[in-house]
């Protein structure tokens, strides 16, 4: 059976929630999932030792170190220590480098950007020859999303806090991917009529009418943008499930290679 090892350091509520969702998804599809819970004060050396053990374990085909890590741990060193053949999160420098090179395919691409591309393809939304704008330049979402869109022959503009007249850039884009972590930052009048909007953000805002006292919203103002866009992902329930689906796919792909199967 394909095997996924998940490493959780500390007790962040959001990280624990994500890990539970991933574990449940593994159970549903028949992937063996093993969770390693470490205290927040775990040293870098101890974490790296665990990763080395998982690298050497033939029953583990994917290793996921849940981010973010506590501040005293060097995140880059930990991600680089994961075997590139088990890097189902697609964040190893080698996989990222291959993603950026024409004619080279990474063993794994990051899960959230891959989920964005999968959504576009499943809904038969053209990418080739289209203008795309990506808001946010993180290593986890923004940069790989831009690279994947370019690999699918879109013309991509990467936007960030120093981009002049961002509204004008978005109003020309056929595809908009937003991942900046700012609640409802992008209003509907920034969106080109008929454009496809993929909202990666998930933020909590106070709401006295909600049972929990807050509600979850994306980085796009859904109410106004949905009146303009041709297609738009909801928050929650849009990109999140796709991220988990791509993690499962990467784990199965890794197991297929390990088992010496053709497909």
ChimeraX attribute file (.defattr): number of C-alpha atoms within 10 A of each C-alpha:
attribute: neighborCount
match mode: 1-to-1
recipient: residues
	/A:1	13
	/A:2	21
	/A:3	22
	/A:4	30
	/A:5	23
	/A:6	18
	/A:7	20
	/A:8	23
	/A:9	21
	/A:10	18
	/A:11	13
	/A:12	14
	/A:13	9
	/A:14	9
	/A:15	17
	/A:16	16
	/A:17	11
	/A:18	14
	/A:19	19
	/A:20	13
	/A:21	13
	/A:22	21
	/A:23	20
	/A:24	13
	/A:25	18
	/A:26	22
	/A:27	11
	/A:28	9
	/A:29	9
	/A:30	12
	/A:31	18
	/A:32	16
	/A:33	18
	/A:34	15
	/A:35	14
	/A:36	11
	/A:37	13
	/A:38	15
	/A:39	11
	/A:40	16
	/A:41	12
	/A:42	14
	/A:43	14
	/A:44	16
	/A:45	11
	/A:46	11
	/A:47	17
	/A:48	16
	/A:49	13
	/A:50	13
	/A:51	22
	/A:52	14
	/A:53	10
	/A:54	21
	/A:55	22
	/A:56	10
	/A:57	11
	/A:58	10
	/A:59	16
	/A:60	23
	/A:61	29
	/A:62	29
	/A:63	25
	/A:64	23
	/A:65	21
	/A:66	16
	/A:67	14
	/A:68	13
	/A:69	17
	/A:70	18
	/A:71	9
	/A:72	11
	/A:73	17
	/A:74	11
	/A:75	16
	/A:76	11
	/A:77	12
	/A:78	17
	/A:79	22
	/A:80	14
	/A:81	16
	/A:82	22
	/A:83	18
	/A:84	21
	/A:85	20
	/A:86	26
	/A:87	28
	/A:88	31
	/A:89	24
	/A:90	27
	/A:91	23
	/A:92	25
	/A:93	13
	/A:94	16
	/A:95	22
	/A:96	22
	/A:97	13
	/A:98	16
	/A:99	22
	/A:100	19
	/A:101	12
	/A:102	9
	/A:103	8
	/A:104	11
	/A:105	14
	/A:106	18
	/A:107	19
	/A:108	28
	/A:109	27
	/A:110	27
	/A:111	26
	/A:112	26
	/A:113	26
	/A:114	23
	/A:115	23
	/A:116	25
	/A:117	18
	/A:118	16
	/A:119	17
	/A:120	16
	/A:121	12
	/A:122	8
	/A:123	9
	/A:124	9
	/A:125	15
	/A:126	15
	/A:127	20
	/A:128	13
	/A:129	12
	/A:130	16
	/A:131	21
	/A:132	26
	/A:133	26
	/A:134	26
	/A:135	28
	/A:136	20
	/A:137	19
	/A:138	13
	/A:139	12
	/A:140	19
	/A:141	23
	/A:142	23
	/A:143	18
	/A:144	24
	/A:145	32
	/A:146	25
	/A:147	19
	/A:148	20
	/A:149	24
	/A:150	21
	/A:151	17
	/A:152	15
	/A:153	15
	/A:154	21
	/A:155	19
	/A:156	20
	/A:157	18
	/A:158	18
	/A:159	21
	/A:160	15
	/A:161	10
	/A:162	7
	/A:163	12
	/A:164	10
	/A:165	9
	/A:166	16
	/A:167	15
	/A:168	12
	/A:169	21
	/A:170	25
	/A:171	17
	/A:172	17
	/A:173	25
	/A:174	25
	/A:175	30
	/A:176	26
	/A:177	28
	/A:178	25
	/A:179	23
	/A:180	24
	/A:181	15
	/A:182	16
	/A:183	17
	/A:184	20
	/A:185	14
	/A:186	22
	/A:187	16
	/A:188	20
	/A:189	15
	/A:190	19
	/A:191	29
	/A:192	23
	/A:193	18
	/A:194	16
	/A:195	23
	/A:196	24
	/A:197	27
	/A:198	26
	/A:199	29
	/A:200	27
	/A:201	23
	/A:202	22
	/A:203	16
	/A:204	13
	/A:205	13
	/A:206	11
	/A:207	12
	/A:208	10
	/A:209	9
	/A:210	9
	/A:211	8
	/A:212	9
	/A:213	11
	/A:214	14
	/A:215	16
	/A:216	14
	/A:217	20
	/A:218	27
	/A:219	24
	/A:220	33
	/A:221	17
	/A:222	21
	/A:223	11
	/A:224	15
	/A:225	23
	/A:226	21
	/A:227	15
	/A:228	19
	/A:229	20
	/A:230	16
	/A:231	18
	/A:232	21
	/A:233	19
	/A:234	18
	/A:235	20
	/A:236	17
	/A:237	9
	/A:238	18
	/A:239	23
	/A:240	20
	/A:241	15
	/A:242	20
	/A:243	22
	/A:244	21
	/A:245	20
	/A:246	23
	/A:247	27
	/A:248	24
	/A:249	15
	/A:250	25
	/A:251	27
	/A:252	21
	/A:253	21
	/A:254	23
	/A:255	23
	/A:256	16
	/A:257	13
	/A:258	16
	/A:259	12
	/A:260	8
	/A:261	9
	/A:262	6
	/A:263	7
